[in-house]
Amino acid sequence: MIHQALAGRRVLVTGVTGFIGQAVLERLLADLPETEVVVLVRPRSSRTGRERLERLVEQPAFAGWRERVGDEAVARTLDERVTVAEGGIGADTPELPEDLAAVIHCAATVSFDPPIDEAFTINVAGAIGLYQTVARASPAAHLVHVSTAYVAGVRKGVVPETSLDHDADWRAELDAALAARADVERASRRPEVLDRCMEAARREHARAGPQAIAQDAEQRRRDHVDERLVDYGRARAASLGWPDVYTLTKALGERAVEEVAAEAGLPLSIVRPSIVESALRHPYPGWIQGFKMAEPIILAYGRGALPEFPAVPDGVVDLIPVDFVANALIAAAARPPEPARPAYYHVSTGARNPLVFKDLYEHVRAYFSSDPLTDADRGALPLPEWTFPGRVRVERMLRTGERLVDAADRVLERVPRSERTRGWLTKVHRERRRVEFMRRYADLYGAYTEAEVRYTDDAAFALHSSLPPAERDAFGFDACDIDWAYYLEEVHCPAVSAALRHPRGRSKPIRSPVPVDGGDGVLAVFDLEGTILSSNVVESYVWLRLAELPHRAWPGELAGVARALPRLLAADRRDRGEFLRAFYRHYEGATVEGLASLVEDHIAELMLRRAAPAALRRVRRHRAAGHRTVLVTGALEPLVEPLRPLFDEVVATRLSVSDGVYTGYLSLPPLVGEARAAWLRQRAEANGDDLAASWAYGDSHSDLPLLEAVGQPVAVNPDHGLYRAARRRRWPVEEWPHSVGTSRVALPRAGASA
């Protein structure tokens, strides 16, 4: 039936880069050699639609076909049987061929919680625009619309394969959704919203500089807009009886395309898969693209990171392999209904081969018990035992976990930084991710894992049964053919956990790439204090000042520094430049000659002794690789003179001088925070430096703009703010232990012998 019905016919497939679309395209190309295919592919970056298609057929889904026929036959098939229509769905749908026999519309946004305008644009307006274009080009084309079984909404009992029963006005909802972004954008610019964004950005990025604060505040505003639009979608879906905006828009999309098909006199089949998961047989067992609904939960359980989950133990989890869905779509395309009588098919398992959540849990537990995931430090990861306590108790656990993580984070913000505290931060970060994961998936999937509904598949089974025996074997999609123990324990779980077991996919610490020989313009930019040296400007001053004084004067001097320290530290938190300006006033009256002599006689040995051995090795490695090494520091020029031989360039803070005496005022603004990044970009433009290939090393959150300016950033002994930023950006974090101990050196006064 399928071969005969589609032989010599032309079929349009949308969404071919997606999971279901790839499965459909592979079957058409590999197993229906007399069928011509039109694919709708949007050009991206510098690649045309044809180039994206050529790269697509290099993916694993097409590997069996490529091996069976050879590369020449694949290229010939693309040339002779495939037409690429460049564009998207909706307003930018291109002109289409006039002889389409069928359209299999797989393209959609499948996220459960996108912003409401995005969901409506793709799932409702996009489908309307596509089918109207098809109606103009091919007035007899059969529309095969991919929906979801969950368009039935939040309900219990049996759901038949019929048109949906609801009174939601898709036109009114579409108009309101598309207008929502403008409304939220206007509201996001109110002073109270902007003030909240600025205050949050200032707390996190004050030391990085005003532009860093402004950029972060604007990003927070944009995130606020998206979050509000997600909230709009979630609230509107719930108020109309759907679990999320995805199922709402797919339901309204069905109603819209029913009207478009009726007006144009086109035959329409609506195919509603349930939860689409990895392939049972074709293109090979376990083929999957990306993480779908069940995979994150399965993997989190296998890692021991999911102690409980809100689910009804005897509730049906309606999973369906992707190859069953692709087969059903092709079979439906081969059998168009009467134009005025749309066909509806549930491609699901819950009615005739139900899998309940408790059985799913036991199969997954059996798999990981026999082949556990491992951790380098802990060995086999222990599996939690779920008791299915219900949503109320799980919600209580989540709230407790969120409060504990927030409290731990606040405490660690006040603890001095060290390797130990960064270890604690890592644990808190890991626990926060675990709690956030539980929260997200409990909120998103709670309605699905607690469902008490059966989607009948009588029409789908009748379509399957109508196939000739040979085609039933090749293109069958009978739910009763799935053995859940085999599918879950031998096919699905091994497929989704493979990335964690394969060496290239296993989670590893993020390490710095080793510097290799570079071309012209590669820089290696180093911060000094906290990165190369363990000292800071206050400590350096104290060493020098105490050395000048007799022991009996030390308590008074230390008390004076201690009294000034809170004010100085407050200035440092507000603005690193303000701190340096305030502190360097202590050098007023020191002689240039005396300070230079002091550095030469005493400081050089001290600084080299306190330099981190790992830092010195890294500088030398960069120099050996041909990189230009640059030291950028807020320390005074004379104090870093001993390190000059290590670097090709040293940029330090300068004090103004009058008659050979330091005035205590800076001669130029200090290079701190975002000023360093601005200086680096200007230098790169003037000298032709390649910042994308360059390196930067820093320890403080104030170094964030500098690190963001290069392609190889490394956080060294980071403070709490930089550590969190590095973890979010997946930057390497390194520990460079510093030597300990200080030396007693002297700072001559103005007019002193030196």
C-alpha positions in Angstrom: 0.0 0.0 0.0 2.7 2.5 1.0 5.0 1.8 -1.9 2.2 1.8 -4.4 0.5 4.9 -3.1 3.7 7.0 -2.9 5.5 5.7 -6.0 6.2 8.5 -8.4 4.7 11.0 -6.0 6.3 14.0 -4.3 6.2 14.4 -0.5 7.1 17.6 1.4 8.6 17.1 4.8 9.2 20.0 7.3 11.4 19.9 10.4 13.9 17.4 8.8 16.6 18.6 11.2 14.5 17.6 14.2 14.1 14.2 15.8 10.9 13.0 14.1 11.7 14.8 10.8 15.0 13.0 10.5 13.4 9.6 11.1 10.8 10.3 8.4 13.3 11.6 5.9 15.6 8.6 6.4 12.8 6.1 5.7 11.6 8.0 2.6 15.1 8.1 1.1 16.2 4.6 2.2 13.1 2.5 1.7 10.8 4.3 -0.8 13.2 4.7 -3.8 10.4 5.8 -6.2 9.1 8.6 -4.0 10.5 12.2 -4.6 11.0 14.3 -1.5 10.8 18.1 -1.0 12.5 19.3 2.2 11.9 22.8 3.8 15.3 23.9 5.2 16.1 27.4 6.4 19.6 28.6 5.4 21.8 29.2 8.5 24.9 31.3 8.8 26.9 30.8 5.7 25.3 27.5 4.8 22.6 27.1 2.2 19.6 24.8 2.7 21.2 22.3 0.3 24.5 22.4 2.3 22.6 21.8 5.5 20.8 18.8 4.0 24.2 17.4 2.8 25.5 17.7 6.4 22.3 16.2 7.8 22.6 13.0 5.8 26.0 12.5 7.4 24.3 12.1 10.8 24.0 8.7 12.6 20.4 8.3 11.5 21.5 7.9 7.9 24.6 5.8 8.6 23.0 2.5 7.7 21.6 3.8 4.4 25.0 5.4 3.5 26.8 2.1 4.2 24.3 0.1 2.3 24.2 2.1 -0.9 27.6 4.0 -0.8 28.4 7.7 -1.0 27.9 8.0 -4.7 24.4 6.6 -4.5 23.6 9.0 -1.6 24.8 12.0 -3.6 22.9 10.8 -6.7 19.7 10.4 -4.6 20.0 13.9 -3.3 20.5 15.2 -6.8 17.7 13.2 -8.5 15.0 12.7 -5.8 15.3 15.6 -3.4 14.3 19.3 -3.8 15.4 21.8 -1.2 12.9 24.6 -0.6 14.9 27.3 1.3 12.9 28.9 4.1 10.9 28.3 7.2 7.2 27.9 8.1 4.8 30.8 8.4 5.5 34.2 7.0 8.8 33.1 5.3 7.5 29.9 3.7 8.9 29.9 0.2 7.0 29.1 -3.0 6.4 25.3 -3.2 6.1 22.8 -6.1 2.7 22.5 -7.8 2.6 18.7 -7.7 2.8 17.8 -4.0 0.9 14.6 -3.1 1.4 15.0 0.7 2.9 17.2 3.3 4.3 15.7 6.5 4.6 18.7 8.8 7.0 17.8 11.6 8.4 21.2 12.4 7.3 22.6 15.8 8.7 24.0 19.0 8.7 21.0 21.3 9.9 22.8 24.5 7.2 22.6 27.1 7.8 26.1 28.4 8.9 28.5 25.7 7.8 32.2 25.8 4.1 32.4 24.8 4.7 34.4 21.6 7.4 32.0 20.3 5.1 28.9 20.9 2.1 30.5 19.1 4.3 31.8 16.2 5.6 28.4 15.4 2.9 26.0 16.4 -0.1 28.0 15.3 0.8 30.8 12.9 3.6 28.7 11.3 1.3 25.8 10.5 -1.4 28.2 9.1 1.2 29.9 6.9 2.6 26.7 5.6 -0.7 25.1 4.7 -2.0 28.2 3.0 1.1 28.2 0.9 0.6 24.5 0.1 -3.1 25.1 -0.8 -2.1 27.8 -3.3 0.6 25.6 -4.9 -0.9 22.1 -4.7 -4.7 22.3 -4.2 -5.0 18.5 -3.8 -2.1 17.9 -1.4 -2.8 15.7 1.6 -1.9 17.5 4.9 -0.3 15.2 7.5 -0.1 17.3 10.6 2.1 16.1 13.5 0.5 17.0 16.9 0.7 15.3 20.3 -1.7 13.0 22.2 -1.5 15.5 25.1 -3.6 18.1 23.2 -6.5 16.5 25.1 -5.5 18.6 28.0 -5.5 17.9 31.7 -8.2 15.2 32.2 -8.8 11.7 33.3 -10.3 8.7 31.5 -10.4 7.7 27.9 -9.5 10.1 25.1 -10.8 9.0 21.6 -9.2 9.7 18.2 -11.5 12.5 17.2 -11.5 16.3 16.8 -10.8 18.1 20.1 -13.7 19.2 22.2 -13.0 22.7 23.5 -14.3 26.2 22.9 -11.0 28.2 22.9 -10.8 30.8 20.2 -7.5 30.2 18.4 -7.6 33.6 16.7 -8.1 35.5 19.9 -5.5 33.5 21.7 -3.0 33.9 18.8 -3.5 37.7 18.7 -3.1 38.0 22.4 0.0 35.9 22.5 1.7 37.8 19.7 0.9 41.1 21.4 2.2 39.9 24.8 5.9 40.6 24.1 5.3 44.3 23.4 3.3 44.6 26.6 6.0 42.8 28.7 8.8 44.8 27.0 7.1 48.0 28.0 6.5 46.9 31.5 10.2 45.7 31.8 11.3 49.3 31.4 9.4 50.6 34.4 11.8 52.2 37.0 11.0 49.6 39.7 12.0 46.7 37.3 15.1 48.5 36.1 16.1 49.4 39.7 15.8 45.7 40.7 18.0 44.6 37.8 20.6 47.3 38.5 20.7 46.4 42.2 21.2 42.7 41.5 23.8 43.5 38.8 25.6 45.9 41.1 25.8 43.3 43.9 27.4 40.8 41.6 29.6 42.9 39.3 30.5 46.1 41.2 34.2 45.3 41.1 34.1 44.6 37.4 33.0 48.2 36.5 30.0 50.2 35.4 29.8 48.7 31.9 29.8 45.2 33.3 27.0 46.3 35.7 25.0 47.9 32.9 25.4 44.9 30.5 24.4 42.5 33.3 21.4 44.7 34.2 20.2 44.7 30.6 20.6 40.9 30.4 18.6 40.6 33.5 15.9 42.7 32.0 15.8 40.6 28.9 15.7 37.4 31.0 12.8 39.0 33.0 10.9 39.5 29.7 11.4 35.9 28.7 10.5 34.7 32.1 7.3 36.7 32.2 6.4 35.4 28.7 7.0 31.9 29.9 4.8 32.7 32.9 2.1 34.1 30.6 2.1 30.8 28.6 2.0 28.6 31.7 -0.8 30.6 33.3 -2.9 30.8 30.1 -2.5 27.1 29.4 -3.6 26.2 33.0 -6.5 28.6 32.8 -7.8 26.9 29.6 -7.2 23.3 30.9 -3.8 22.3 29.3 -0.7 21.4 31.2 1.6 23.8 29.4 1.8 26.2 26.5 3.2 23.5 24.2 0.1 21.4 24.4 -2.1 24.5 24.3 -0.6 25.7 21.1 -0.6 22.3 19.5 -4.3 22.0 20.4 -5.2 25.4 19.0 -3.0 24.6 16.0 -5.1 21.6 15.3 -8.3 23.7 15.3 -6.7 26.2 13.0 -5.4 23.7 10.4 -8.8 22.0 10.4 -10.3 25.3 9.3 -7.6 25.9 6.7 -8.0 22.4 5.3 -11.8 22.7 5.1 -11.6 26.1 3.4 -9.1 24.8 0.8 -10.8 21.4 0.4 -7.6 19.6 1.3 -7.5 16.1 2.9 -6.2 16.3 6.5 -4.7 13.6 8.8 -3.8 14.6 12.3 -1.2 12.2 13.9 -0.9 12.5 17.7 2.2 10.7 19.1 2.5 10.4 22.9 6.0 10.8 24.4 8.5 10.1 21.6 11.6 8.2 22.6 14.5 6.3 21.1 14.0 3.9 18.2 13.1 0.3 18.8 14.4 -1.0 15.5 15.0 1.7 12.8 17.4 3.2 11.7 19.0 1.2 14.5 17.9 0.2 18.1 18.4 3.1 20.5 18.9 5.9 17.9 18.0 9.2 19.6 18.7 12.8 19.0 19.1 15.1 22.0 17.4 14.7 25.3 13.7 14.1 25.2 11.2 13.9 28.1 12.3 10.8 29.9 16.1 10.9 29.4 17.0 13.7 31.9 15.0 11.9 34.6 16.6 8.5 33.8 20.1 9.9 33.8 19.6 11.9 37.0 18.3 8.7 38.7 21.3 6.7 37.4 23.6 9.4 38.9 21.8 9.2 42.2 20.8 12.8 41.9 17.0 12.3 42.1 15.9 11.0 45.5 12.2 11.2 44.7 9.9 12.3 41.9 6.2 13.4 42.0 4.4 10.6 40.1 1.5 8.3 40.5 3.0 4.8 40.7 0.1 3.2 38.7 -0.3 6.2 36.3 0.5 5.4 32.7 3.7 6.8 31.2 2.8 6.7 27.5 6.1 6.2 25.6 6.4 5.5 21.9 9.6 4.7 19.9 10.4 7.3 17.2 10.4 4.7 14.4 6.8 3.8 15.2 5.9 7.5 14.8 7.8 7.8 11.5 6.1 4.7 10.2 2.7 5.9 11.2 3.2 9.3 9.5 4.3 7.6 6.2 1.4 5.2 6.4 -1.0 8.0 7.0 0.4 10.0 4.1 -0.3 7.0 1.8 -4.0 7.0 2.8 -5.6 10.4 2.4 -9.1 10.7 3.9 -12.0 12.5 2.3 -11.3 16.3 2.3 -14.3 17.0 4.5 -13.6 14.2 7.0 -10.2 14.5 8.7 -8.5 11.4 10.1 -7.1 11.3 13.6 -4.5 8.8 14.8 -3.1 8.3 18.3 0.3 6.7 18.0 0.6 5.6 21.6 0.9 2.6 23.9 -1.3 3.4 26.9 -4.5 1.8 25.6 -3.3 -1.7 24.5 0.2 -2.0 26.0 0.4 0.3 29.0 3.6 1.1 30.9 2.9 2.4 34.4 5.4 4.7 36.2 6.3 2.1 38.9 7.2 -0.4 36.2 9.3 2.2 34.4 11.1 2.9 37.6 11.8 -0.8 38.2 13.1 -1.4 34.7 15.4 1.7 35.0 16.5 0.6 38.4 17.2 -2.9 37.2 19.3 -1.6 34.3 21.5 0.7 36.5 21.7 -1.9 39.2 23.3 -4.4 36.8 25.4 -1.7 35.0 25.8 1.3 37.3 27.2 4.6 36.4 30.6 5.3 38.1 32.4 8.3 39.5 36.2 8.6 39.6 36.1 9.5 43.3 33.1 7.4 44.5 33.1 4.3 42.3 29.6 3.0 41.5 27.0 5.6 42.1 24.3 4.5 44.6 20.7 4.4 43.4 18.0 6.1 45.4 14.9 4.1 46.3 11.7 5.8 45.3 8.7 5.4 47.6 6.3 7.7 45.5 5.3 9.9 48.4 3.2 12.2 46.3 3.5 15.7 45.0 2.9 17.4 48.4 5.8 15.7 50.2 8.1 16.1 47.2 7.2 19.8 47.1 8.1 20.1 50.8 11.5 18.4 50.1 12.2 20.8 47.2 11.4 23.9 49.3 13.7 22.7 52.1 16.5 21.9 49.7 16.2 25.4 48.1 16.3 27.1 51.5 19.4 25.1 52.6 21.3 25.8 49.3 20.5 29.6 49.6 21.7 29.6 53.2 24.9 27.8 52.4 25.6 30.2 49.5 25.1 33.2 51.8 27.5 31.8 54.4 30.2 31.0 51.9 30.1 34.5 50.6 31.5 35.6 53.9 34.2 33.0 54.2 37.7 33.9 53.1 38.6 32.3 49.8 40.8 29.2 49.7 41.0 25.9 48.0 38.9 24.4 50.8 36.1 27.0 50.4 36.1 26.6 46.6 35.6 22.9 47.3 32.6 23.8 49.4 31.4 26.1 46.7 31.6 23.2 44.2 29.5 21.1 46.5 26.9 23.8 46.9 26.9 24.5 43.2 26.3 20.8 42.5 23.6 20.6 45.1 21.9 23.8 43.6 21.9 22.2 40.2 20.4 19.1 41.6 17.6 21.0 43.4 17.0 23.2 40.3 16.8 20.1 38.1 14.2 18.5 40.5 12.2 21.7 40.6 12.2 22.2 36.8 11.2 18.7 36.0 8.8 18.3 38.8 7.0 21.5 37.5 7.3 20.6 33.8 6.5 16.9 33.9 4.3 16.6 37.0 1.1 16.7 35.0 2.4 13.9 32.6 3.7 11.6 35.3 0.5 11.9 37.3 -1.8 11.4 34.4 -4.7 9.0 34.7 -5.7 8.9 31.0 -5.8 6.4 28.2 -5.5 7.5 24.5 -7.3 5.0 22.4 -5.5 3.9 19.2 -8.2 2.1 17.4 -7.8 4.1 14.2 -4.0 3.9 14.3 -4.2 0.1 14.8 -6.6 -0.2 11.9 -4.2 1.8 9.7 -1.4 -0.5 10.8 -3.5 -3.6 10.2 -4.4 -2.4 6.7 -0.8 -2.7 5.5 0.2 -5.7 3.5 2.2 -8.2 5.6 5.6 -7.2 4.1 4.9 -3.5 4.8 3.6 -4.3 8.3 7.1 -5.9 9.0 8.9 -2.9 7.5 6.6 0.0 8.5 4.6 -1.4 11.4 3.7 0.6 14.5 1.6 -1.8 16.6 1.9 -0.8 20.3 1.7 -4.4 21.3 5.0 -5.2 19.5 6.9 -3.4 22.3 8.4 -5.6 25.1 8.9 -3.0 27.8 11.6 -4.9 29.7 13.6 -5.4 26.5 13.1 -1.9 25.2 13.9 -0.1 28.4 16.7 -2.3 29.8 18.3 -3.4 26.5 17.7 -0.5 24.1 16.6 2.8 25.6 18.6 3.0 28.9 21.9 1.9 27.2 21.3 4.5 24.5 20.7 7.4 26.7 23.4 6.6 29.2 26.1 5.9 26.5 27.2 9.6 26.6 28.1 9.3 30.3 29.9 6.0 29.8 31.9 6.9 26.6 35.2 8.6 27.5 34.5 11.5 25.2 31.0 12.1 26.7 31.9 11.5 30.3 31.8 14.5 32.6 35.4 15.6 33.4 36.9 18.5 35.2 37.4 21.4 32.8 41.1 21.8 32.3 43.1 24.5 30.6 44.4 23.6 27.1 48.1 23.3 27.1 49.7 26.3 25.4 51.1 25.3 22.1 53.1 27.1 19.5 51.0 30.1 18.3 51.0 32.4 15.4 51.6 36.1 15.5 49.5 38.2 17.9 48.8 35.5 20.5 48.9 37.1 24.0 49.1 35.5 27.5 47.9 38.2 29.9 48.4 37.6 33.6 47.0 39.4 36.7 49.5 39.6 39.6 48.0 39.7 43.1 46.2 36.5 44.0 47.3 35.0 40.6 51.0 35.0 40.5 51.7 36.4 44.0 49.8 35.7 47.2 50.3 39.3 48.4 48.2 42.4 47.8 48.8 46.1 47.9 47.9 46.3 51.6 50.2 43.5 52.6 53.1 45.0 50.5 52.7 48.3 52.2 52.6 46.7 55.7 55.8 44.8 55.0 57.6 47.9 54.0 56.2 50.2 56.7 56.9 47.8 59.6 60.4 47.2 58.5 61.2 50.9 58.9 59.8 51.1 62.5 61.3 49.8 65.7 59.4 46.9 67.2 57.8 49.0 69.9 56.1 51.1 67.2 54.5 48.1 65.4 51.3 47.9 67.4 50.4 51.5 66.7 51.1 51.2 63.0 49.1 48.0 62.7 46.3 49.6 64.7 46.2 52.5 62.2 46.1 50.1 59.2 43.4 48.1 60.9 41.3 51.2 61.6 41.6 52.2 57.9 40.9 48.7 56.6 37.1 48.6 56.8 36.9 51.9 54.9 39.4 50.6 52.3 37.7 47.3 51.9 34.3 49.0 51.4 35.9 51.1 48.7 37.3 47.9 47.1 33.9 46.3 47.0 32.4 49.4 45.4 35.2 50.2 42.9 38.7 48.7 42.7 40.1 52.0 41.3 38.6 54.0 44.2 40.4 51.6 46.6 43.8 51.9 44.9 43.5 55.7 44.8 42.7 55.8 48.5 45.4 53.4 49.5 48.2 54.7 47.5 48.0 58.0 49.4 50.0 56.1 52.0 53.0 56.4 49.7 53.0 60.2 49.8 56.5 61.4 50.6 58.4 58.3 49.6 61.4 59.0 47.4 61.6 57.5 43.9 65.3 56.7 44.4 64.7 55.2 47.8 61.8 53.0 46.7 63.8 51.8 43.7 66.8 51.0 45.8 64.6 49.2 48.3 63.0 47.1 45.6 66.4 46.2 44.1 68.0 45.3 47.5 65.1 43.5 49.2 61.8 43.2 47.3 63.1 41.2 44.4 64.0 38.2 46.5 60.8 38.4 48.4 58.6 38.5 45.3 60.3 35.7 43.6 60.0 33.6 46.7 56.3 34.3 47.1 55.5 33.7 43.4 53.5 30.6 42.7 55.7 28.0 41.1 52.8 27.0 38.8 52.5 30.6 37.7 56.2 30.8 36.8 56.0 27.6 34.9 52.9 28.8 32.9 54.6 32.1 32.0 57.7 30.2 30.7 55.5 27.8 28.8 53.7 30.6 27.0 57.0 32.3 26.2 58.4 28.9 24.8 55.2 28.7 22.7 56.0 32.1 21.1 53.2 33.9 22.9 53.7 37.5 24.0 53.5 37.5 27.8 51.9 40.6 29.4 51.6 41.4 33.2 48.7 43.7 34.0 48.4 44.8 37.6 47.2 47.5 39.9 50.5 47.2 41.9 53.0 50.1 41.7 55.5 50.0 38.9 58.6 49.9 41.2 57.2 47.0 43.2 56.8 44.7 40.1 60.2 45.6 38.7 61.7 42.2 39.8 59.2 40.4 37.7 59.9 42.3 34.5 62.4 39.8 33.1 59.6 37.1 33.1 57.3 39.1 30.8 57.6 40.8 27.4 55.4 43.6 28.7 54.5 45.0 32.1 51.6 47.4 32.7 51.4 48.6 36.3 50.1 51.6 38.2 52.1 54.8 38.2 52.3 57.4 40.9 52.9 61.0 40.0 56.3 62.5 41.1 57.3 65.9 42.2 61.0 66.7 42.8 61.9 63.0 43.1 59.1 62.4 45.7 55.9 60.5 45.2 52.8 62.7 45.7 50.5 59.8 46.6 48.3 60.5 43.5 48.1 58.4 40.4 49.5 59.8 37.2 47.0 57.7 35.1 43.7 55.9 36.0 44.5 52.4 37.2 43.8 49.4 34.8 41.3 47.6 36.9 38.0 45.9 36.1 36.6 46.6 32.6 39.4 49.2 32.0 41.7 46.2 31.5 39.5 44.7 28.9 39.2 48.1 27.1 43.0 48.5 27.2 43.5 45.0 25.8 41.1 45.5 22.9 42.7 48.8 22.0 46.1 47.1 22.2 44.9 44.3 20.0 43.5 46.7 17.4 46.7 48.7 17.3 49.1 45.7 17.1 47.0 43.1 15.3 46.7 40.8 18.3 44.5 37.8 18.0 42.3 37.9 21.1 40.3 34.8 20.1 43.5 32.8 20.3 44.9 34.6 23.3 44.9 33.7 27.0 44.2 35.5 30.2 44.6 34.5 33.9 42.9 36.2 36.8 41.8 35.5 40.4 39.1 38.1 41.1 35.6 38.9 40.0 37.0 42.3 38.9 39.1 40.3 36.3 35.9 39.0 34.6 35.9 41.6 31.8 39.5 40.8 31.0 38.8 37.1 30.9 35.8 37.6 28.7 37.9 39.5 26.2 40.0 36.5 25.2 39.3 33.1 23.7 41.2 31.1 26.4 40.2 32.4 29.9 41.5 30.7 33.0 40.3 31.4 36.6 43.2 31.0 39.0 42.6 30.6 42.8 39.3 32.5 42.1 37.3 34.4 44.6 33.6 33.4 45.1 32.2 35.7 42.4 34.7 34.7 39.7 34.4 31.0 40.7 30.6 31.1 40.1 31.0 32.9 36.9 33.7 30.5 35.7 31.5 27.5 36.5 28.5 29.0 34.7 30.7 29.7 31.6 32.5 26.3 31.9 35.9 28.0 32.1 38.9 26.1 33.5 39.6 26.7 37.2 43.1 26.1 38.4 44.8 26.1 41.8 48.2 27.6 41.9 49.6 27.2 45.4 51.7 30.1 46.6 54.8 30.0 48.7 54.4 31.3 52.3 56.4 33.6 54.5 57.4 37.3 54.4 60.5 39.3 54.7 61.3 42.3 56.8 62.1 45.2 54.4 62.2 49.0 54.8 60.5 51.9 53.1 62.7 55.0 53.3 61.0 58.3 54.2 61.4 61.4 52.1 64.8 62.7 52.7 66.0 59.5 54.3 69.3 58.1 53.2 68.7 55.6 50.4 
